[in-house]
Amino acid sequence: MSQVGLLALILAGVLTIIVLVAFPLVRLRIGHWLLGIVILGLGAALAALMFIAITGFDPQPLIRKTAVMLTRHQVVDFYTLFPPQYQVHQVLYENTDDDEEEEWVVFYRFDLVDGRSPYAGAIYDYDRGSPPVLFPYHLVPPDRNYLSESVINLVTTDFVKAGEVESQPELLVYGQEADIFTDLTIFRNIPNSLPWEFPRDEPRRYQVIGVFRGDGGILFDEETKRVTVSNRQGGYDRSQLAVKTVYALDETRGTYMSPTDPQQLSAPVSSQVIFAFGMPPDILDTPFAEKLVVGFYSMLAEKDPSVQPRDFLTGQALIEYDRDNLNYFGFGDATGDVTAVTITLLSYAPEVEQVDPNVTIEGEQPRYLAVSVAFEAKVGGKDVRTSAPITWVATQINGKWKIDRRL
């Protein structure tokens, strides 16, 4: 403990006692019993601090021993051990390799340029050797990417059974923005050396079996072992749409990564375009025609739609809808009720929107927009899939977008 720190603590204690003695109103407010306890505590603390200052006694070993007794954790000061180019954020105690002993999981920040410096992580294990060494096993995503840019969380679980003789936990490292998970990296403990060998981290002891990133949120379902990623990137930002992609665990290999390239995810089991935050109640007033197309097909599959499908339409599209001509809307010769629609592709080109030549005080207003859509659906209990994307022309009617006709 530094002399400056000791001096500051002594001065603070002395000032507190002076205030209590010199100001009767303060004593009256806190009560005589509480006053006595405060003064005794301060006196004991000052006596201890003066003893340390005079004798040079180092209290840290005693503090460490007390911490071990209270927490049952070996104390390692990673905050001091790490060099200045790294900033330790959190040290957790978790049994990450199912050896009945807890390891130190250290999350730290690097590239310390601002408040959004990324996170990296390592697991320190008091592993093997004579005497044993404190050895770091790095938590490294593919391409040495970061684990998170904001809040970081760790969850340990055991859902992968492939090739396991004994239970081995998986580590789910989440990155979080506001109230949603935007990053998920899953590590699996795979021993890489024999018990009598010196520890090493090549190949990696904790190997990546899944890495997911989605600005619309990530959900891991431990029962199905599927990961759902919602992502608004890729041209859907303006209309608050997202691509929801579902990945399944390869049970045989125990990973979500590709068998041909372990740095890449395997192909998803499904992918669809959805409303990132649910369909807004004022969907018919949207300034974005592509959002209207998603709303129309979503409402087609609803038994009790909040917005009637025909309200999205005008012109030839409305005529064909009133004729119950499902073929015109991409369902082929299928008959019956539409009970499910999954939009698998949506594209549009806002930069080629045709503009109303009659410029108003609101500026140039778009008049037409082409929106292409492909989907899978159930009609009358049968599976239907568009063989090629359907392109719709949307037009402005009285200042509101409507789906007009097919190209």
Number of C-alpha atoms within 10 A of each C-alpha: 13 8 11 9 11 16 14 12 15 18 13 14 17 14 12 14 16 11 12 17 14 10 10 10 11 13 17 11 10 12 11 11 9 12 18 12 11 16 16 12 13 18 15 12 15 19 13 13 18 15 12 16 16 9 8 11 12 11 10 10 9 10 12 16 15 13 14 13 11 9 10 11 16 16 14 12 10 16 16 10 9 12 10 11 9 15 19 20 15 16 19 13 15 18 17 23 21 14 10 9 13 19 23 24 23 21 21 20 22 16 12 13 8 7 9 14 17 20 23 24 23 18 22 18 21 17 15 15 13 6 8 12 14 16 17 20 18 19 25 19 20 14 8 9 11 20 26 25 18 17 17 21 15 16 12 15 12 12 17 21 15 12 10 10 7 8 13 21 21 23 24 20 21 23 23 20 16 8 8 15 23 25 26 27 23 23 23 23 17 16 17 14 14 8 11 8 9 14 23 14 14 10 11 17 22 24 21 23 25 26 21 20 19 22 18 21 23 24 18 16 9 11 7 10 16 17 21 21 25 26 23 22 14 9 15 20 12 10 17 18 24 25 24 22 19 19 22 18 21 17 14 10 15 17 23 26 22 16 13 9 9 15 16 16 18 19 14 15 11 13 19 19 23 23 20 20 10 10 18 12 9 8 17 19 14 14 17 19 27 26 24 24 21 21 21 20 21 21 22 19 19 17 10 9 11 10 18 13 18 17 12 23 23 20 12 13 22 19 15 17 17 9 9 13 17 18 13 16 17 21 21 14 11 18 15 12 15 22 17 18 21 20 20 19 16 22 16 18 12 16 7 11 14 15 13 14 10 9 10 9 6 6 9 13 17 19 17 21 24 22 24 19 22 20 22 19 21 19 20 13 14 12 12 20 17 17 12 11 16 18 18 22 17 26 23 19 12 7 12 16 28 26 29 21 21 16 10
